[in-house]
Amino acid sequence: MKEVIIVGAGAAGLMAAGTCIERGLKVLMFDKNQRPGRKLRITGKGRCNVTNNCTPQEVIAAANGGRFLYSALTSFTPGDAMAFFEGLGVPLKTERGRRVFPQSDRAADIADALVRYSRGAELCRETVKKVLVEEGRAVGVKTDRGYYKAKNVLLACGGASYPATGSDGSGYRLSEELGHILVPISPSLVPLVERGGICQRLMGLSLRNVGVRVTAAGRRKPVYEDFGELLFTHFGLSGPTILSASAHMRPMSAGAYTVHIDLKPALDEGQLDARILRDLEEKKNRQFINSLDRLLPQKLIPVIVERSGVPGETRCNSVTRGQRKSLLAVLKDFTVEIESFRPIDEAIVTAGGVSLKEVDPKTMGSKLIEGLYFAGEMLDVDAPTGGYNLQIAFATGRLAGLSMGE
Ligand SMILES: Cc1cc2nc3c(=O)[nH]c(=O)nc-3n(C[C@H](O)[C@H](O)[C@H](O)COP(=O)(O)OP(=O)(O)OC[C@H]3O[C@@H](n4cnc5c(N)ncnc54)[C@H](O)[C@@H]3O)c2cc1C
């Protein structure tokens, strides 16, 4: 009989497996995929933002459910994660926003390092259908091929996003069958569907260095503000700032949120007005619609002119002060109303999951069933982009591995 069964050979499961092996335990690991670490291999657009070069306290502050992670993150800090991967022969680099990547820019290097680290665990390509419990204690699993016994069972099945990678939400069903409460799941770090058709007209346009502010109906303070890149798509908005903003748009409901885009964040209204005035004077005999090509990408011009309410054929030298003001307002506050999130399949992470109230934060052990442990995205924790989600998977996997070895 094995000491430990681990369900899921992803970021959390592989880390837990290696930790158990280091402690001399016999480990049996199940994954429905042929190749371990399938999701890891596509993280960070194939580059894997492996952690964030910050303190554990900063991860705790950034994450939903952060306080629960205190023990996990202080016993395996972002610094520890960096030393760990470098120790496994993967040199790292820190980029903007303290995001840490392998120097090679290859996510596969991270996945392969973890697979090497967990060598010694027996890996079975089988799908776990049920956790076996006897007298309140987890004693093994039933898979699509048979029954397996162990002293401890770790569920590290991931969330429900990108189900083609294997994390299709089955871990939630396994946990629910065991009597664990599930906090309803929802997509996070996910593109946004617009209300109306403005984004569709701008499809394919990517804007760098824009200001993004999200407001919620009935709330005075914006729920999110940042600078960066966004992308117009056939359904709405995507890109780094939008994915990050989505984590702050809960609960989502049709029409509840508006994204405000500042197309010229480097210029205040006075500076931008002076700039527009200069362009209009230079092109005084042209039509207004032909005066904006230095200010805006071509695709955006007809939409901006339409929204400003200034007839496109107006001669530049007859554009009034009031009309300039309307143009200015659109440039500094281009609004897109939001209808919904894109489906969970397209989310980077799943919010919600196994309720933290029923998991011991010091061990990752179930408070309901002895010998049952949880790690990674299936827990009700999630964080913004920046390497935090993998750090959480590694730290909780590590702590579960150590606890099972005790
Ligand atoms: C496109 C994309 C890019 C991302 N980029 C980043 C990034 O750069 N940085 C970052 O911090 N986070 C990133 N994330 C999030 C991060 O990948 C996840 O939070 C992390 O992988 C979660 O680790 P995990 O071990 O909990 O789950 P997973 O890595 O999803 O692993 C779960 C494993 O369990 C297996 N499994 C599930 N159910 C069963 C079952 N019943 N039987 C057998 N096996 C099962 C699955 O096949 C899977 O291999 C990204 C996510 C996506 C989708």
The ligand as an SDF file (V2000), in Angstrom:
LIG
                    3D

 53 58  0  0  0  0  0  0  0  0999 V2000
   -3.8220   30.1340  -20.1810 C   0  0  0  0  0  0  0  0  0  0  0  0
   -3.4040   30.2280  -18.7250 C   0  0  0  0  0  0  0  0  0  0  0  0
   -2.2700   30.9330  -18.4010 C   0  0  0  0  0  0  0  0  0  0  0  0
   -1.8950   31.0410  -17.0480 C   0  0  0  0  0  0  0  0  0  0  0  0
   -0.7470   31.7220  -16.7660 N   0  0  0  0  0  0  0  0  0  0  0  0
   -0.3610   31.8260  -15.4610 C   0  0  0  0  0  0  0  0  0  0  0  0
    0.8650   32.4640  -15.1330 C   0  0  0  0  0  0  0  0  0  0  0  0
    1.6600   32.8540  -16.0010 O   0  0  0  0  0  0  0  0  0  0  0  0
    1.1670   32.6090  -13.7980 N   0  0  0  0  0  0  0  0  0  0  0  0
    0.3490   32.1360  -12.7990 C   0  0  0  0  0  0  0  0  0  0  0  0
    0.6620   32.3210  -11.6220 O   0  0  0  0  0  0  0  0  0  0  0  0
   -0.7870   31.4760  -13.0960 N   0  0  0  0  0  0  0  0  0  0  0  0
   -1.1450   31.2880  -14.3920 C   0  0  0  0  0  0  0  0  0  0  0  0
   -2.2990   30.5950  -14.6880 N   0  0  0  0  0  0  0  0  0  0  0  0
   -3.0570   29.9580  -13.5810 C   0  0  0  0  0  0  0  0  0  0  0  0
   -2.3400   28.6750  -13.1410 C   0  0  0  0  0  0  0  0  0  0  0  0
   -1.9660   27.9350  -14.2750 O   0  0  0  0  0  0  0  0  0  0  0  0
   -3.2150   27.8210  -12.2430 C   0  0  0  0  0  0  0  0  0  0  0  0
   -3.7030   28.5950  -11.1790 O   0  0  0  0  0  0  0  0  0  0  0  0
   -2.4190   26.6240  -11.7020 C   0  0  0  0  0  0  0  0  0  0  0  0
   -2.0160   25.7940  -12.7740 O   0  0  0  0  0  0  0  0  0  0  0  0
   -3.2460   25.8050  -10.7260 C   0  0  0  0  0  0  0  0  0  0  0  0
   -2.4990   24.6750  -10.3540 O   0  0  0  0  0  0  0  0  0  0  0  0
   -3.2230   23.3460   -9.8590 P   0  0  0  0  0  0  0  0  0  0  0  0
   -2.1560   22.3580   -9.6200 O   0  0  0  0  0  0  0  0  0  0  0  0
   -4.1640   23.6750   -8.7740 O   0  0  0  0  0  0  0  0  0  0  0  0
   -4.1170   22.8790  -11.0950 O   0  0  0  0  0  0  0  0  0  0  0  0
   -3.6950   22.4070  -12.5680 P   0  0  0  0  0  0  0  0  0  0  0  0
   -2.3750   22.9500  -12.9310 O   0  0  0  0  0  0  0  0  0  0  0  0
   -4.8640   22.7450  -13.4100 O   0  0  0  0  0  0  0  0  0  0  0  0
   -3.5700   20.8160  -12.4230 O   0  0  0  0  0  0  0  0  0  0  0  0
   -4.6570   19.9970  -12.1130 C   0  0  0  0  0  0  0  0  0  0  0  0
   -4.4130   18.6100  -12.6980 C   0  0  0  0  0  0  0  0  0  0  0  0
   -5.3880   17.7060  -12.1820 O   0  0  0  0  0  0  0  0  0  0  0  0
   -5.7520   16.8010  -13.1860 C   0  0  0  0  0  0  0  0  0  0  0  0
   -7.0900   16.2830  -12.8390 N   0  0  0  0  0  0  0  0  0  0  0  0
   -8.2050   16.9930  -12.5900 C   0  0  0  0  0  0  0  0  0  0  0  0
   -9.2020   16.1580  -12.2310 N   0  0  0  0  0  0  0  0  0  0  0  0
   -8.7070   14.9030  -12.2520 C   0  0  0  0  0  0  0  0  0  0  0  0
   -9.2670   13.6230  -11.9810 C   0  0  0  0  0  0  0  0  0  0  0  0
  -10.5260   13.4720  -11.5880 N   0  0  0  0  0  0  0  0  0  0  0  0
   -8.4780   12.5210  -12.1370 N   0  0  0  0  0  0  0  0  0  0  0  0
   -7.1820   12.6430  -12.5370 C   0  0  0  0  0  0  0  0  0  0  0  0
   -6.6030   13.8440  -12.7950 N   0  0  0  0  0  0  0  0  0  0  0  0
   -7.3650   14.9690  -12.6560 C   0  0  0  0  0  0  0  0  0  0  0  0
   -5.7420   17.6250  -14.4630 C   0  0  0  0  0  0  0  0  0  0  0  0
   -5.5850   16.8220  -15.5990 O   0  0  0  0  0  0  0  0  0  0  0  0
   -4.5700   18.5750  -14.2180 C   0  0  0  0  0  0  0  0  0  0  0  0
   -3.3750   18.0890  -14.7800 O   0  0  0  0  0  0  0  0  0  0  0  0
   -2.6740   30.4390  -16.0310 C   0  0  0  0  0  0  0  0  0  0  0  0
   -3.8150   29.7140  -16.3780 C   0  0  0  0  0  0  0  0  0  0  0  0
   -4.1710   29.5960  -17.7220 C   0  0  0  0  0  0  0  0  0  0  0  0
   -5.4000   28.7990  -18.0650 C   0  0  0  0  0  0  0  0  0  0  0  0
  1  2  1  0
  2  3  1  0
  2 52  2  0
  3  4  2  0
  4  5  1  0
  4 50  1  0
  5  6  2  0
  6  7  1  0
  6 13  1  0
  7  8  2  0
  7  9  1  0
  9 10  1  0
 10 11  2  0
 10 12  1  0
 12 13  2  0
 13 14  1  0
 14 15  1  0
 14 50  1  0
 15 16  1  0
 16 17  1  0
 16 18  1  0
 18 19  1  0
 18 20  1  0
 20 21  1  0
 20 22  1  0
 22 23  1  0
 23 24  1  0
 24 25  2  0
 24 26  1  0
 24 27  1  0
 27 28  1  0
 28 29  2  0
 28 30  1  0
 28 31  1  0
 31 32  1  0
 32 33  1  0
 33 34  1  0
 33 48  1  0
 34 35  1  0
 35 36  1  0
 35 46  1  0
 36 37  1  0
 36 45  1  0
 37 38  2  0
 38 39  1  0
 39 40  1  0
 39 45  2  0
 40 41  1  0
 40 42  2  0
 42 43  1  0
 43 44  2  0
 44 45  1  0
 46 47  1  0
 46 48  1  0
 48 49  1  0
 50 51  2  0
 51 52  1  0
 52 53  1  0
M  END
$$$$
